[in-house]
Amino acid sequence: MDFSPIINEVFKMWWLIPIFLVLTIIKTPWFKGLFGETFVKLSAKICLPASTYHLVHNVTLPTPDGTTQIDHIIASPYGIFVVETKNIKGWIFGGEKQAQWTQKIFKNSFKFQNPLRQNYKHVKALENALNIAPELIHSVVVFTGESTFKTTMPANVTRGFGYIRYIKSFKTPALSETEVQNALMQILDVRLAPSLETHRKHVQQLRKRADTTADRICPRCGEQLVSRTAKRGANAGNQFWGCSAYPKCKAMQSVT
């Protein structure tokens, strides 16, 4: 039997292969994260005057328990803004003090870490790197996917261009241009080199932190974290990681 007509027809459909590959890549978490970060990078560049707002992207800082990676830092006379991006679609449920938030797509629900808690570590790492009052460093979370908040969110949790409006709501200068430039130089000096190797090591450390059997180090003081159980409040009975130096250090991490 001559298969050449079939083979010829298959080769005529070669253009479907790159389309399939592109569609596959678009659905990956990596691409979604890249898309969200690119949206914030471009919108900040367009909407925030470069003479006032100075942008630094993809900043990996050393911490007592490894490294932490900041999506965007925006330095201005009105403060330093630490921006965490989330490209997530669907209905979003969450509260400022909840350890986990919920993403709901039709009848399916998914849990993810409270991005405010995630960004808190970024803010603390930046505080340790800069000679600036902590109250001048602001946490900002921006959702870039087709998402809808179904619960009331704090003002610094935004969608789309909402983070631009939030940043511009700070109108009282608190830093001189010299102080802003010094902060930028300190950030560039302390950050780890933005390379594939830096990213690879950071991902390895994230996986280690997710391993419940691995030793954990306090991100604030460097002491050992130990497993504890909440005895009161809304989280009574839930396990968490607490610093062994308590009460001197009151750092905590959720188990998940």
Stockholm file with secondary structure:
# STOCKHOLM 1.0

chainA/1-256         MDFSPIINEVFKMWWLIPIFLVLTIIKTPWFKGLFGETFVKLSAKICLPASTYHLVHNVTLPTPDGTTQIDHIIASPYGIFVVETKNIKGWIFGGEKQAQWTQKIFKNSFKFQNPLRQNYKHVKALENALNIAPELIHSVVVFTGESTFKTTMPANVTRGFGYIRYIKSFKTPALSETEVQNALMQILDVRLAPSLETHRKHVQQLRKRADTTADRICPRCGEQLVSRTAKRGANAGNQFWGCSAYPKCKAMQSVT
#=GR chainA/1-256 SS CCCHHHHHHHHHTTTHHHHHHHHHHHTSHHHHHHHHHHHHHHHHHHHSCTTTCEEEEEEEEEETTEEEEEEEEEEETTEEEEEEEECCCEEEECCTTCSEEEEEETTEEEEEECHHHHHHHHHHHHHHHSSSCGGGEEEEEEECSSEEECSCCCTTEEETTHHHHHHHTCCSCCSCHHHHHHHHHHHHHHSCCCSHHHHHHHHHHHHHHHCTTSCCBCTTTCCBEEEEECCSSTTTTCEEEEETTTTTCCCEEECC
#=GC SS_cons         CCCHHHHHHHHHTTTHHHHHHHHHHHTSHHHHHHHHHHHHHHHHHHHSCTTTCEEEEEEEEEETTEEEEEEEEEEETTEEEEEEEECCCEEEECCTTCSEEEEEETTEEEEEECHHHHHHHHHHHHHHHSSSCGGGEEEEEEECSSEEECSCCCTTEEETTHHHHHHHTCCSCCSCHHHHHHHHHHHHHHSCCCSHHHHHHHHHHHHHHHCTTSCCBCTTTCCBEEEEECCSSTTTTCEEEEETTTTTCCCEEECC
//
